[in-house]
């Protein structure tokens, strides 16, 4: 359903990164049932936005006021000093917080608590995004065409909605998803 040329058509700024990510993405989409054109289009749009079209596998750290709030947030498992920065957003969908790193690591059989930087590698970055998608049952939003609900489930709000919609539109065109 997806190849490097289609990936570049969806994410024109990805360039050669499309060649690096296409096989890991194919593998994880298959493993996590992201396997229909509407699901793939929605996944590509969200991953494309969250990763800057496959160019950023780690959150840009300021720290911004929002990033400062990661520190000490028990709801995401950041209970030790320095956890906010240590468990910043990483991977294609920006896994954030000690708790998510721990859970994702269990699922992927990686020690992401000891080595959070592993999510900056293409295979783990793609796998973490598909794990997050599956773990939160996000196919239901893609199946229903509820892109705003999907964005809120990933981002907690509608940050970057215009870019996400543009990516979704390109993905739907490339994959032949009917409006």
Secondary structure, 3 states (H helix, E strand, C coil): CCCHHHHHHHCCCCCCHHHHHHHHHHHHHHHCCCCCHHHHHHHHHHHHHHCCCCCCCECCCCCCHHHHCCCCCHHHCCCCCCHHHHCCCECCCCECCHHHHHHHHHHHCCCCCCCHHHHHCHHHHHHHHHHHHHHCCCHHHHHHCCHHHHHHHHHCCCCCHHHHHHHHHHHHHHHCCCC
